[in-house]
Amino acid sequence: MNIAPDQIIPFLLMWGIPILFIYRGYVKMDEKEKTDVKRSFKTPHFIFTVGFLIIGLFIAQLGNILSLIVIKHIGTIILIIGGVVATVDLWPRSKLKSMSVPLFLTVAIYFLNS
């Protein structure tokens, strides 16, 4: 297991800054908004679309940094599942947006595996 030091800083910035902003926004919410956010994050719709995309990308990047091919492939598979579910979910509402998800997913997988 080799840790790529040149990839640690971008990884920490890419994941750390948004997490800090989200946490700061969550702390500023009142109790009703906090319960609404918790409830919406626990829905299967959120978990299988946005959740799988975020978790898959995180795991794939972590596998990339740690130079563990198995972890990277697991993250890529989760990312693909999230992309397929998001595409199917968006299809009735917007055909153009639903076709952009596989395009962005293909680009992300290309850069993750190169």
C-alpha positions in Angstrom: 0.0 0.0 0.0 1.7 3.1 -1.2 0.3 6.5 -0.3 0.6 9.1 -3.0 1.6 12.3 -1.1 0.9 14.5 -4.1 -2.7 13.4 -4.1 -3.4 13.9 -0.4 -3.6 17.7 -0.4 -6.1 17.9 -3.3 -8.1 15.1 -1.7 -8.3 16.9 1.6 -9.2 20.2 0.0 -11.8 18.7 -2.3 -13.6 16.9 0.5 -12.7 19.0 3.5 -13.8 22.4 2.3 -17.3 21.3 1.2 -17.8 19.3 4.4 -16.9 22.3 6.5 -19.3 24.5 4.6 -22.1 21.9 4.9 -21.4 21.5 8.6 -21.4 25.3 9.1 -24.7 25.6 7.3 -26.2 22.7 9.3 -25.2 24.3 12.6 -26.9 27.6 11.6 -30.2 25.9 10.9 -33.1 25.9 13.4 -34.4 22.6 14.8 -37.2 22.2 12.2 -34.9 22.6 9.3 -32.4 20.1 10.9 -35.1 17.5 11.2 -36.2 18.1 7.6 -32.6 17.6 6.4 -32.2 14.5 8.5 -35.5 13.1 7.1 -34.6 13.8 3.5 -31.1 12.3 3.8 -32.6 9.1 5.1 -35.0 8.6 2.1 -34.1 5.8 -0.4 -34.3 8.3 -3.2 -31.5 10.4 -1.8 -29.4 7.4 -0.7 -29.5 5.6 -4.1 -28.9 8.7 -6.2 -26.8 11.4 -4.5 -25.6 9.1 -1.7 -24.2 6.4 -4.0 -22.6 9.0 -6.3 -20.8 10.7 -3.4 -19.8 7.5 -1.5 -18.6 5.9 -4.7 -16.5 8.9 -5.7 -15.1 9.1 -2.2 -14.2 5.4 -2.0 -12.7 5.4 -5.5 -10.5 8.4 -4.8 -9.4 6.9 -1.5 -8.5 3.7 -3.3 -6.6 5.8 -5.8 -4.6 7.6 -3.1 -3.9 4.4 -1.2 -3.0 2.6 -4.5 -5.4 -0.2 -3.7 -7.0 -1.3 -6.9 -9.7 -3.3 -5.2 -11.0 -0.3 -3.2 -10.9 1.8 -6.3 -13.0 -0.7 -8.3 -15.5 -1.0 -5.4 -15.9 2.8 -5.4 -16.2 2.8 -9.2 -19.0 0.1 -9.1 -20.9 2.1 -6.4 -20.5 5.3 -8.5 -21.9 3.5 -11.6 -24.9 2.2 -9.6 -25.6 5.7 -8.4 -25.3 7.1 -11.9 -27.6 4.5 -13.4 -30.2 5.1 -10.7 -29.9 8.9 -11.1 -30.3 8.6 -14.9 -33.4 6.4 -14.5 -34.8 8.9 -11.9 -34.2 11.9 -14.0 -35.5 10.4 -17.3 -39.2 11.3 -16.9 -38.5 14.9 -15.9 -35.7 15.8 -18.3 -34.2 13.7 -21.0 -31.3 16.1 -21.5 -30.3 16.1 -17.9 -30.7 12.4 -17.6 -28.3 11.9 -20.6 -25.8 14.3 -19.1 -25.4 12.0 -16.0 -23.8 9.1 -17.9 -21.6 11.6 -19.8 -20.2 13.1 -16.6 -20.0 9.7 -15.0 -17.9 8.4 -17.9 -15.5 11.4 -17.6 -15.2 10.9 -13.8 -14.5 7.2 -14.2 -11.9 7.9 -17.0 -10.0 10.3 -14.7 -10.3 8.1 -11.7 -8.8 5.1 -13.5 -6.1 6.9 -15.4 
